[in-house]
Amino acid sequence: MHPWSPDVIVTATDGSEQSLRAANAAAALARTNDAQLFIVTVVRPPEGWWGIVGAPPPAESLGNALADAQRAVLEKTVDAIDLTGVRYDTVEEVGEPASQLASFAQANDADLVVIGQRGAGLVERIVVGSVADRLVHIATMPVLVVP
């Protein structure tokens, strides 16, 4: 039996300390396994943004402020973690974070998703539950939750 070795790893970041720890763990796993790493940030648009159709808008139609915030989160993450020797791409997604991460990971044949235990504020966790909790239940691949 061959040991399990991920070829594609997805990590989610929102710029929080928890997500940076998760991204650092994901980068270390990617380096050790010579895996492709996707560093993903997901913006949940304001209520009503999707209109009556219910489909998320293309990233290009996001307001400049949201797009700039996503880029800032990705830059902060890339600057904060050790990506030496890691093949990585940064990705900006729009929508409900857990669903978008699960869909992105599946579409890119990810072997593992690495996420921080919590990133959002207390109120959001109470209202929507944590992204990590939801992702663990809906992902079709292993999810590593980093405290």
C-alpha positions as CSV (number, residue, x, y, z in Angstrom):
1,M,0.0,0.0,0.0
2,H,1.3,3.4,-1.0
3,P,1.4,6.3,1.5
4,W,-1.2,9.0,0.8
5,S,0.5,12.0,-0.8
6,P,-1.6,15.0,-1.9
7,D,-0.8,16.4,-5.4
8,V,-3.2,19.4,-5.1
9,I,-3.9,21.4,-1.9
10,V,-6.3,24.2,-1.4
11,T,-6.1,26.6,1.5
12,A,-8.6,29.3,2.4
13,T,-7.5,32.7,3.7
14,D,-9.3,35.7,5.1
15,G,-6.2,37.4,6.4
16,S,-6.9,36.4,10.0
17,E,-4.2,34.9,12.2
18,Q,-6.0,31.5,12.1
19,S,-6.1,31.5,8.3
20,L,-2.4,32.5,8.1
21,R,-1.5,29.5,10.4
22,A,-3.6,27.3,8.1
23,A,-2.0,28.7,5.0
24,N,1.5,28.1,6.5
25,A,0.6,24.5,7.3
26,A,-0.7,24.1,3.7
27,A,2.5,25.5,2.3
28,A,4.6,23.2,4.3
29,L,2.5,20.2,3.2
30,A,2.7,21.4,-0.4
31,R,6.5,21.7,-0.1
32,T,6.9,18.3,1.5
33,N,4.7,16.5,-1.1
34,D,5.7,18.6,-4.2
35,A,2.0,19.5,-4.5
36,Q,0.4,22.4,-6.3
37,L,-1.0,24.9,-3.7
38,F,-4.1,27.1,-4.4
39,I,-4.4,30.0,-1.9
40,V,-8.1,31.0,-2.1
41,T,-10.0,33.9,-0.7
42,V,-13.8,34.1,-0.9
43,V,-15.8,37.3,-0.6
44,R,-19.4,36.9,0.4
45,P,-21.2,39.8,-1.5
46,P,-23.7,42.0,0.3
47,E,-27.2,40.7,0.6
48,G,-29.2,41.2,-2.6
49,W,-26.1,41.5,-4.7
50,W,-27.1,38.4,-6.7
51,G,-30.5,39.8,-7.6
52,I,-33.3,37.6,-8.7
53,V,-31.3,35.1,-10.7
54,G,-29.4,33.7,-7.7
55,A,-26.2,33.1,-9.6
56,P,-23.0,34.8,-8.4
57,P,-21.7,37.6,-10.5
58,P,-18.4,37.3,-12.3
59,A,-15.5,38.5,-10.2
60,E,-15.0,41.4,-12.7
61,S,-18.4,42.9,-11.6
62,L,-17.4,43.1,-8.0
63,G,-17.1,46.6,-6.6
64,N,-13.5,47.9,-6.7
65,A,-13.5,48.0,-2.9
66,L,-14.2,44.3,-2.5
67,A,-11.8,43.3,-5.3
68,D,-9.1,45.4,-3.7
69,A,-9.8,43.9,-0.3
70,Q,-9.5,40.4,-1.8
71,R,-6.1,41.3,-3.4
72,A,-4.9,42.8,-0.1
73,V,-5.8,39.5,1.8
74,L,-4.0,37.4,-0.8
75,E,-0.9,39.7,-0.7
76,K,-0.9,39.6,3.1
77,T,-1.1,35.9,3.1
78,V,1.6,35.4,0.5
79,D,3.9,37.8,2.4
80,A,3.2,36.1,5.7
81,I,3.9,32.5,4.9
82,D,7.0,30.6,3.7
83,L,6.4,29.7,0.0
84,T,10.0,28.7,-0.7
85,G,9.9,25.9,-3.3
86,V,6.1,25.8,-3.5
87,R,4.2,25.9,-6.7
88,Y,1.2,28.1,-5.9
89,D,-1.5,30.3,-7.4
90,T,-3.8,32.8,-5.7
91,V,-7.5,32.7,-6.4
92,E,-10.3,35.1,-5.8
93,E,-13.8,33.7,-5.5
94,V,-17.2,35.2,-4.8
95,G,-20.1,33.6,-2.9
96,E,-20.8,31.7,0.2
97,P,-17.3,30.7,1.4
98,A,-17.7,27.0,2.3
99,S,-19.7,26.2,-0.9
100,Q,-17.2,28.1,-3.1
101,L,-14.2,26.4,-1.5
102,A,-15.8,23.0,-1.8
103,S,-16.7,23.6,-5.5
104,F,-13.2,25.1,-6.3
105,A,-11.5,22.2,-4.6
106,Q,-13.6,19.6,-6.5
107,A,-13.2,21.4,-9.8
108,N,-9.4,21.4,-9.4
109,D,-9.1,17.8,-8.2
110,A,-7.8,18.8,-4.8
111,D,-6.6,16.0,-2.5
112,L,-6.8,18.2,0.6
113,V,-8.3,21.4,1.8
114,V,-6.6,23.2,4.7
115,I,-8.6,25.8,6.6
116,G,-8.4,27.7,9.9
117,Q,-10.8,26.7,12.6
118,R,-12.3,30.2,12.6
119,G,-11.7,33.5,11.0
120,A,-15.0,35.4,11.0
121,G,-16.2,37.3,14.0
122,L,-18.4,35.8,16.8
123,V,-21.6,37.2,15.5
124,E,-21.1,35.7,12.0
125,R,-20.2,32.3,13.5
126,I,-23.4,32.3,15.5
127,V,-25.5,33.3,12.6
128,V,-24.0,31.2,9.8
129,G,-21.8,28.7,11.6
130,S,-18.1,28.6,10.9
131,V,-16.9,28.1,7.4
132,A,-14.7,25.2,8.6
133,D,-17.6,23.4,10.2
134,R,-19.7,23.7,7.0
135,L,-16.8,22.8,4.8
136,V,-16.1,19.6,6.8
137,H,-19.6,18.5,6.1
138,I,-19.9,19.3,2.4
139,A,-16.3,18.7,1.0
140,T,-15.7,15.6,-1.1
141,M,-12.1,15.4,0.0
142,P,-10.2,15.4,3.3
143,V,-10.3,18.8,5.2
144,L,-7.5,19.7,7.7
145,V,-8.8,22.2,10.2
146,V,-5.9,24.1,11.8
147,P,-6.6,25.6,15.3
